[in-house]
Amino acid sequence: MAKKLTAWERVEIARNPKRKTSLDYIDAIFDEFIELHGDRNFKDDKAIICGLAKIENQNFTIIAEQKGRTTKENIERNFGMPNPESYRKGIRFMKQAEKFKRPVITFIDTKGAYPGIGAEERGQGEAIAKSMFEMAKLKVPIIAIVIGEGSSGGALAIGVANKVFMLENAIYSILSPEGYSAILWKDGSRYKEAAEKMKLTAKDLYDLKVIDKIIKEPNGDEEENFKKVAENLKKEVITEIEKLNKLTIQDIVEDRYKKFRNMGKYKKIDNMVM
């Protein structure tokens, strides 16, 4: 029997620089992908990739957070931390998806939105809030997939979906365990304890009904495992989109609204209110 991983061990797996990125999953899941660029306001921020994709006859709009592997790639991608231009680019293509009736698929993998002075001056908080607002009322189905480290508003900004899938070793939370530890206990060294308290693993979030499905990550050969995970994700995306496509526009929006309203109820967990 495989050893049960602690919450912190899953954090380390999710942050592994060798872990597959959004582009890896996009290439493996979709038959075609064309990247589109720019927010038509300031610049093309490469921490989020947007574009058009296809599986057989079904078209999709993709919005995906992208980390790099090498130092050069990470600098180009801003270490996967989006500037406000990324979220505005995402909103632009969400609205385009609505116009052409394309379902939206988002891939979540970031340690958080970029906290630099320039990002704040250009309205980082407003861009995140606007992204969530637009997703909440979008008239096409949305599926969000947490593939790695989903932390803070940077992750939540593209997570307002009809269905949220999560890889077994991914994490999803409102901030990092280190940040939680430093803020709550004024002691940054208690991050392992914080990881357990935060309920940030796929199983925790499934039990809390924050996510809808866990995608298993089998042990063994990394490349073979990736192929299995990508294949399972593809099947789940196709199955769920077929169901959502049968709903009326009103039902799609209402389904998303009810999902997040139900999540808003207070839940008491290990002396912590969420």
C-alpha positions in Angstrom: 0.0 0.0 0.0 1.3 3.4 -0.9 2.3 5.7 1.9 -0.3 8.4 2.7 1.3 11.8 1.9 1.0 14.7 4.3 -0.4 18.1 3.2 3.1 19.6 3.2 4.5 16.7 1.0 1.7 17.5 -1.5 2.7 21.1 -1.4 6.2 20.1 -2.3 5.0 17.9 -5.2 2.8 20.7 -6.5 5.7 23.1 -6.5 8.2 20.8 -8.1 9.8 22.7 -11.0 9.8 19.5 -13.0 6.0 19.1 -12.7 4.0 19.3 -15.9 2.8 22.8 -16.9 -0.4 24.1 -18.5 1.2 24.0 -21.9 2.1 20.3 -21.4 -1.6 19.5 -20.6 -2.9 21.7 -23.5 -0.7 19.9 -26.0 -1.7 16.4 -24.6 -5.5 17.0 -24.2 -6.5 19.1 -27.3 -6.2 18.2 -31.0 -5.4 21.8 -31.9 -4.3 25.0 -30.1 -3.8 28.5 -31.3 -2.4 31.1 -28.8 -3.9 34.6 -28.9 -2.1 37.6 -27.3 -2.6 40.9 -25.6 -5.1 42.8 -23.5 -5.4 45.6 -26.1 -4.6 48.0 -23.3 -1.1 47.7 -22.0 0.8 44.5 -23.1 0.8 40.7 -23.5 1.7 39.3 -20.1 3.0 35.8 -20.6 2.1 34.4 -17.1 -1.3 33.6 -18.5 -1.7 31.9 -21.9 -5.0 32.4 -23.8 -6.1 30.8 -27.0 -8.5 28.6 -29.0 -8.5 24.8 -28.8 -10.3 21.9 -30.3 -11.2 18.3 -29.5 -12.8 16.7 -32.6 -15.7 19.1 -33.4 -15.9 20.9 -30.1 -14.2 24.3 -29.9 -12.9 25.7 -26.6 -11.4 28.9 -25.2 -8.3 28.3 -23.0 -7.1 30.5 -20.2 -4.0 29.0 -18.5 -1.4 30.1 -15.9 2.0 29.1 -17.2 5.2 28.7 -15.2 8.6 28.2 -16.7 11.2 25.5 -16.1 14.5 27.3 -16.7 15.5 30.6 -15.2 15.1 32.2 -18.7 11.5 30.8 -19.1 10.5 31.8 -15.6 11.7 35.4 -16.1 9.7 35.4 -19.4 6.6 34.0 -17.6 7.1 36.1 -14.5 7.5 32.8 -12.5 3.8 32.1 -13.3 2.6 35.2 -11.3 0.2 37.1 -13.5 0.1 40.9 -13.8 -3.2 42.7 -14.2 -2.8 42.5 -18.0 -3.0 38.7 -17.8 -6.4 38.9 -16.2 -7.6 41.6 -18.6 -6.4 39.4 -21.5 -8.4 36.5 -20.0 -11.5 38.6 -19.7 -11.2 39.7 -23.3 -11.2 36.1 -24.5 -13.9 35.0 -22.0 -16.2 37.6 -23.7 -15.1 36.4 -27.1 -15.9 32.8 -26.0 -19.4 34.0 -24.9 -19.9 35.7 -28.3 -19.0 32.5 -30.3 -20.6 30.1 -27.8 -17.3 28.3 -26.9 -16.9 26.6 -23.5 -14.0 28.0 -21.4 -11.3 25.8 -19.8 -9.0 27.3 -17.3 -5.7 25.8 -15.9 -4.7 27.0 -12.5 -1.0 26.9 -11.5 0.4 29.9 -9.7 1.8 30.9 -6.3 -0.3 34.1 -6.6 -0.8 37.2 -8.6 2.3 39.4 -9.0 2.6 41.7 -6.0 5.0 44.3 -7.6 4.5 48.1 -7.4 3.7 48.4 -11.1 1.1 45.7 -10.9 -0.6 47.5 -8.0 -0.4 50.8 -9.8 -2.2 49.2 -12.9 -5.0 47.8 -10.7 -4.1 44.3 -9.7 -6.9 44.0 -7.2 -9.5 45.4 -9.6 -8.4 43.1 -12.4 -8.7 40.0 -10.2 -12.1 41.1 -8.9 -13.3 41.9 -12.5 -12.1 38.5 -13.7 -14.2 36.7 -11.0 -17.2 39.0 -11.7 -17.1 38.3 -15.4 -16.7 34.6 -14.9 -19.7 34.5 -12.5 -22.1 35.8 -15.2 -20.5 34.2 -18.3 -23.1 32.6 -20.5 -21.1 29.6 -21.6 -19.9 26.5 -19.5 -16.6 26.9 -17.6 -14.4 24.1 -16.3 -11.4 25.0 -14.1 -8.6 22.5 -13.6 -6.0 22.9 -10.7 -2.9 21.2 -12.0 -0.2 22.4 -9.6 0.1 25.2 -7.0 -3.2 27.2 -6.8 -2.6 29.9 -4.3 -4.2 33.2 -3.4 -6.2 35.6 -5.6 -4.0 34.8 -8.5 -5.6 31.3 -8.6 -9.1 32.2 -7.5 -9.3 34.8 -10.3 -9.8 32.1 -12.9 -11.5 29.6 -10.7 -15.2 30.7 -10.9 -16.4 27.7 -12.9 -19.3 25.4 -13.2 -17.0 22.5 -12.5 -13.6 22.5 -10.7 -11.3 19.5 -11.3 -8.1 19.0 -9.3 -5.1 16.8 -9.7 -4.5 14.5 -6.7 -1.2 16.2 -5.8 -2.2 19.7 -6.5 -3.0 22.3 -3.8 -5.7 25.1 -3.8 -5.9 27.8 -1.1 -6.3 31.5 -0.4 -2.6 31.9 0.4 0.6 29.9 0.9 1.2 27.8 4.1 4.2 30.1 4.8 2.0 33.2 4.6 -0.7 31.6 6.7 1.9 30.7 9.4 3.4 34.2 9.4 0.1 36.0 9.6 -1.8 33.8 12.0 1.0 32.7 14.4 3.6 35.4 13.7 5.9 32.5 13.1 6.9 31.5 9.5 8.6 28.3 10.6 5.2 26.6 11.3 4.4 26.2 7.6 4.0 22.4 7.8 1.5 22.7 10.6 -0.3 25.4 8.6 -0.5 23.2 5.5 -2.5 20.6 7.6 -4.8 23.3 9.1 -5.5 25.0 5.7 -7.3 22.0 4.2 -5.6 22.7 0.8 -5.3 19.1 -0.6 -7.6 17.7 -3.2 -9.2 15.3 -0.8 -9.9 18.1 1.8 -11.4 20.3 -0.8 -13.5 17.5 -2.3 -14.9 16.7 1.1 -15.7 20.4 1.6 -17.4 20.5 -1.9 -15.1 23.2 -3.1 -14.0 21.0 -6.0 -16.1 18.5 -8.0 -13.6 15.8 -9.1 -10.2 14.5 -8.1 -8.0 13.3 -11.0 -5.7 10.5 -9.7 -2.0 10.7 -10.2 -0.6 7.1 -10.3 2.9 6.2 -9.0 5.6 5.0 -11.4 7.2 6.3 -14.6 6.6 10.0 -14.8 6.0 10.2 -18.5 3.6 7.3 -18.5 1.8 8.7 -15.6 1.4 12.1 -17.3 -0.1 10.4 -20.4 -2.7 8.6 -18.1 -3.5 11.8 -16.2 -3.9 13.8 -19.5 -6.1 11.0 -21.0 -8.3 10.9 -17.9 -8.6 14.7 -17.9 -9.5 14.7 -21.6 -12.3 12.2 -20.9 -13.6 14.2 -18.0 -13.6 17.4 -19.9 -15.5 15.9 -22.8 -18.0 14.2 -20.5 -18.7 17.3 -18.5 -19.0 19.6 -21.5 -21.5 17.3 -23.1 -23.6 17.5 -20.0 -23.2 21.3 -19.7 -23.9 21.9 -23.3 -27.4 20.5 -22.8 -28.3 23.2 -20.3 -29.9 26.5 -21.2 -27.9 29.7 -20.8 -29.9 30.6 -17.8 -29.3 27.2 -16.2 -25.5 27.4 -16.9 -25.3 30.8 -15.1 -27.6 29.6 -12.3 -25.6 26.4 -11.8 -22.4 28.4 -11.3 -24.1 30.9 -9.0 -25.6 28.2 -6.7 -22.2 26.4 -6.6 -20.4 29.4 -5.1 -23.3 30.5 -2.9 -23.3 27.1 -1.3 -19.6 27.4 -0.7 -20.1 30.7 1.0 -21.7 29.0 4.1 -19.5 29.0 7.1 -17.9 25.7 8.0 -16.0 25.1 11.2 -12.9 23.0 10.7 -10.3 22.2 13.5 -11.1 25.5 15.3 -10.8 27.4 12.1 -13.8 29.1 10.4 -13.9 29.0 6.6 
